[in-house]
Amino acid sequence: MTAEVLILHTGGTIGMVPGPHGLAPAPGLRQRIEQQLGSSLQQLPGFDLLEIDPLIDSANITPAHWQQLAALLAEHWERYRGFIILHGTDTMAYSAAALAFMLGASERNVLFTGSQVPLGLPRSDAVAHLQAALQLAAGPRLRNVSLVFNNRLLNGSRLRKVSSQQFHAFDTPNAAPLAELNIRPQLYTERLLGEAIASRHPREAAALDFQPGAVAMLCLHPSMPPALYDAILADSNCKAVVLQSFGAGNVPSRDPAFDAFIKRAGARGKVVVNVTQCLQGGISPGTYAASAGLQDQGVLSGGDMTPEAAFCKLHWLLAGGRDTAAVIRDWSLNLSDERTI
Ligand code: ASP
């Protein structure tokens, strides 16, 4: 059978096997997929499989991996109808968002999936995820880089890992699912990326210049050690900060160290984006006096974006060679339906 789908195996639980120190990635996944999916493969699109070397637990993901994925997609883009990226669940929300920004309204179906229990172990969720991903990857154009997980298709730029234990491991708390994969799969075409969203060839992304450490995340908590601020300010390689604020976007406005941090970050050309640390909702600048000064100090609103999406969007903007002014200008672009307008 001619292969319609290319599976890129990066590692993660789905392809892991038990070892002396716990679950670890293992090559040779094609054979295990053939064993576990068995005769169902006859009714599914044919696939080729490539494994990145080394396979990783996704806790080790870096922007260089996103670029490697883009390069692999670019190399094989014309040959396959769709692509499945097998990835660990721990940082899936980051990688899916990164690819969503890279590809926009993708010309080819690009689907992430993984599992909570490795393929081949009892009660694994991997078989259902692989079967659904294969069908969707070779099906009609989806436009969104998406995640197939636990009978749902979710927008890749809106994801959060919400459980380390349940099969319901992912959600898009500020966006409805793109499809529900019940006995009859229901695709909500009106929720897919619209015509206004541009598509980008993975070749463009492969040529970007992602810099490790270019973006920091700062999750606010009561009584921040000032040394945390100092470390970010002193790092000239760190060009942007995702500030995970309280509730509707509030910050410790009575703390002089925080105030000095925001002023000095701006003076050093570091872009600061404000997102909420709440699981659901977004920031509403101006609602509380405790966040009143932020906009005037140049802090950008992340709206209802996830911290993962804000982090990856900043990385993507910087990887395109933009200076501070250009990152600030392009922050408002809607690249992948990553925030509610
Ligand atoms: N530690 C694993 C990973 O992210 C977890 C998983 O895949 O579920 O690679």
Residues whose N, C-alpha, C, O or C-beta is under 5 A from the ligand:
A	BS01	LIG	G12 T13 I14 I56 D57 S58 A59 H87 G88 T89 D90 T91 G114 S115 Q116
